[in-house]
């Protein structure tokens, strides 16, 4: 249409249409700028076309995926809604398994309180701080945690950025060592440049001698030794550690020592180490350390806390003793015990059978003295058979072949059977049965009877004056306790600590007991395999009460 021929009203109408289109275009542009539009549909000669927009949000997502820090988004319940690949790599897990877990899964007990404080504070305001993360193998990684809130379509979430501080911590430790050396050098220079009183000079001399003695002692003992701070970070190794591992201080200081522990032993080592740090109890564990030549050797680790005047722990002193040869020797001993016990069992069975035949011989008169000798021989054979059975059980325990046929067991019936045998074996002793309630448990009746008889045998063995023995059962919530009490020589505190060890026997200056010292060790293994607890309560000179506890069934 020729514009010159348009009327004023027509021009006004066309202007309004153009103004409307311009307003729509401006609204669209504003929406694109504000991120409210992700795509446009445009009609052309070929039809409708879809055009997507590469917004800054996509750029940020790519940036987060590619950055070296771990990035995690949590909901109010602490569940991981989003994780980048870097965090999954830090935790040594596939990305798809990380999402949906609770973030506290990766927080060790030693950092739990600090983490809870930061997370609670993070919902209120931005914050940051250092914590430890633990992957599935228990390996600890120091990290800087930054918290900030995000407003998403699903609601308010918490964004965590985690920066691995391992390299920084190693550098800090090496710097600390250098600083300590520098400070020590400065102090020595100051002492040389200042005139001190004779008493101060003498005291300084004594301290220097003590330090050199400690260094000389620690570097020349056969064990590897270390000291660590109350928070668990190790700050000193003796020369034996460096000779064995072939590593420098900066490579194993702090928490870096975990790298030389056998992967199969790391979890139990960390559990006991952290438990000792928290409770102050003596740290003791057997594990394997990687030697410089790539071979692992077994070590016994023990660490004691050094406490200040107020009872606070100042630092820990620990040693690692090589027990590889003892381990191998024990394995050879167990193998010999197993073979020897099997070889002895066959002729012993035959001997026992012949003695029973002689005892039952009625065709001719057997003099009383001969019968007496036969009875004593039968007692000796039975005693020898119990010793051989104990040896076989120990061999089976270490081979993992101690058998348990599990069924429902009535403890009242079990005690009755055990007492029938005990009264036949020990007619001079008085047995008081207080286990009359029909408590039922799940277990192996034969093995549990073996434990009860072992308790009774020990009670008889160590109570030769007061011959009364009490067998009792009692219930505490969902657990039933069976106990055997005697009034014999009792146990000292040191004996109580070792009474369940293999080959340990209680000996008194006035009393020598027979046996191999394996009965209670075997009993411990049996009760442990029943998910129960075994123990003793005793006072020297006043008898002892041995007991085990098992879950009761309805």
WOMONOR-V527163 format. One record per helix or strand of 3 or more residues. SS is the DSSP state (alpha for helix, beta for strand). FROM is the first residue (numbers start at 1). TO is the last residue. If there is no record, write none. Layout:
BEGIN
{{SS	FROM	TO} {SS	FROM	TO}}
END
This chain:
BEGIN
{{alpha	3	5} {alpha	8	33} {beta	39	44} {beta	47	52} {alpha	56	66} {beta	70	74} {beta	79	83} {alpha	85	90} {alpha	95	98} {alpha	103	106} {alpha	109	122} {beta	127	134} {beta	140	152} {beta	155	164} {alpha	166	193} {alpha	198	220} {beta	224	229} {beta	234	237} {alpha	239	245} {alpha	249	252} {alpha	256	260} {alpha	263	279} {beta	283	290} {beta	296	307} {beta	313	322} {alpha	324	359} {alpha	368	399} {beta	407	410} {alpha	411	425} {beta	430	434} {beta	440	443} {alpha	445	461} {beta	468	476} {beta	479	486} {alpha	493	498} {alpha	519	529} {beta	533	538} {beta	544	552}}
END
